[in-house]
Amino acid sequence: MGAIFWKDLRDGRTLMYGLLASITLVCMLPNEFAELWAGFLSFFLVPMFCAHAGANLLANELSDEQLPFLLTLPMSRRQLWIAKLSAGLLSCLLVLGFAAALLLPRLLRPWMSPNEALLLAAIGTTGCALSYGLGTFFSVACDRPLTATFLA
């Protein structure tokens, strides 16, 4: 179960590292540019990454024709599914936490109350969770990860 977990984390690391580098670069921009790009990353690219992480669960195995091999491993389907789900969730949580820590201060305005800031963070988190769920759903129906990502 651990090997499947780490394999799925390794599969998505290139996209995750690219997104983390983009978030870091946005934080180095001057304020007038950073606000626009922080909003774009927070409300479009981070949920899109979560949809891709969910879409990679089974669609990647179907496109590479590795699913029959995975089903012959000495583990139940439930253990296989839990390992794949937890790897996708961990990568989403890493990106979401990094984005919240670095981009949320760029999106907050001085006139915002703490409740409005919490609502802003909740909307972003809900969007990521919904994207991950839809990506997971479409990964079962599609045989290509990119198709499942764009359907989500």
Order of alpha helices (4+ residues) and beta strands (2+ residues): alpha-alpha-alpha-alpha-alpha-alpha-alpha-alpha-alpha
